[in-house]
């Protein structure tokens, strides 16, 4: 897959959250081409700042997770940021939550071993690095991430037996700490 960059030129009174689709009254401008080869069915994206989408995919050759967002107007283009995750497969689950008061992007993946791994890093600071942690929870297919009504991260995974397992972020400890898994 080869990516072609488009960026939205929204009218000053509108908010663009389309990630490249034209909002009513907006026009598309050509952005720099982004040349990459992604593994099939691994591309996804999430809003990481108002009106700005960060795109994620697995490199076709290495399987490494890469992140990229279009630079701001007049800013130089940047290469996709490597985020590790070589031991995973398939698409990623994407989310954001507060960790120790910092806005963080959270990625979840199914490991080749059939378990779920997570990483979290300060939003839009991929250069800070991403360290994946295997939760050892069985995961069949793509995991899911969401926020509960208190703003805590919720992680869900279907296990080998087809049962849903859920955990939530603990906010009473430092770092990204999860509660015990609950089988539904």
C-alpha positions, 0 to 999 in steps of 0.5 A, spaced: 500 500 500 502 506 498 499 512 502 498 519 498 497 525 503 491 529 503 490 535 508 484 539 509 483 546 508 477 548 513 474 554 513 476 558 519 470 558 522 469 550 522 473 544 526 476 539 521 476 532 525 475 528 518 482 526 517 482 528 510 475 528 508 472 534 506 467 537 511 462 541 508 465 547 505 472 545 506 477 544 500 482 538 499 489 540 498 495 536 496 500 534 502 507 530 501 506 523 499 507 518 504 511 512 501 510 506 505 508 498 504 503 496 510 501 489 511 494 488 509 488 490 514 493 493 519 492 501 517 488 505 522 488 512 525 485 516 531 485 523 533 491 525 537 489 533 537 483 537 535 483 536 528 489 532 527 489 524 526 495 520 527 495 514 522 498 507 525 500 501 521 505 495 521 511 495 516 510 489 510 517 487 511 518 487 519 512 487 522 514 493 526 508 498 528 509 505 525 506 512 526 505 518 522 501 524 522 501 530 516 505 536 519 502 542 520 502 548 515 509 550 513 512 545 517 517 540 514 515 533 513 517 527 517 518 520 516 514 515 520 516 514 527 517 506 529 514 504 535 516 497 536 511 491 536 514 486 532 512 481 536 504 482 534 500 481 528 494 484 525 491 490 526 492 495 533 486 497 538 488 505 539 485 509 545 487 515 549 487 516 556 490 520 562 496 516 565 499 520 571 496 526 569 499 526 562 495 525 555 497 518 553 496 514 546 495 507 548 496 501 543 494 494 544 495 488 539 495 481 539 502 477 540 504 472 535 503 467 542 496 469 542 496 474 548 495 481 549 500 486 549 499 494 551 504 500 550 502 507 552 506 514 551 505 521 551 500 523 545 504 525 539 511 524 542 512 518 539 520 519 540 519 518 547 519 511 545 514 505 546 515 499 550 510 493 549 508 489 555 505 483 554 499 482 559 499 474 558 491 475 557 489 470 552 487 474 546 483 471 539 483 477 534 483 484 535 483 487 542 478 493 544 480 499 548 475 504 550 474 509 556 469 508 562 465 514 565 470 516 569 475 516 564 479 510 565 482 506 560 478 499 559 481 493 555 477 488 552 479 481 549 476 475 547 480 469 549 481 462 546 474 459 548 470 465 545 469 469 552 470 476 553 475 478 558 475 486 561 480 490 565 480 497 567 486 502 568 488 503 576 488 510 577 491 509 585 498 507 582 503 510 578 504 509 571 499 504 566 497 499 571 491 495 570 486 491 575 485 484 575 482 481 568 474 479 569 471 474 565 464 475 562 
